[in-house]
C-alpha cells in the first residue's frame, strides 16, 4: 500500500510540473505572453493547430491530476 502511494506521489509531482508548463505555454500566443507580450483584451480568438492541441493536453493533464489527487485521498483515508 505504501509503495502504491509513493508511485502516486511521484506521478502527481510530474503531472503538476507538466500542467504548469502547459498552462504557461498556452498563455496569449505561446511564450509571448510569458515574456510580456500584448494581451488581446476583448477579442475572441479561435484556437487552431498546435494551440488547440496544447489546450486539449492541458485539459487532459488537469483531469488526470485531479483524478489522482482524489484516488490518493481515498487511499489515505483507509
Secondary structure, DSSP 8 states (H G I E B T S, - for coil): -HHHHHHHHHHHHHHHHHHHHHHHHHTTTTTTTTTT----TT------THHHHHHHHHHHHHHHHHHHHHHHHHHHH-
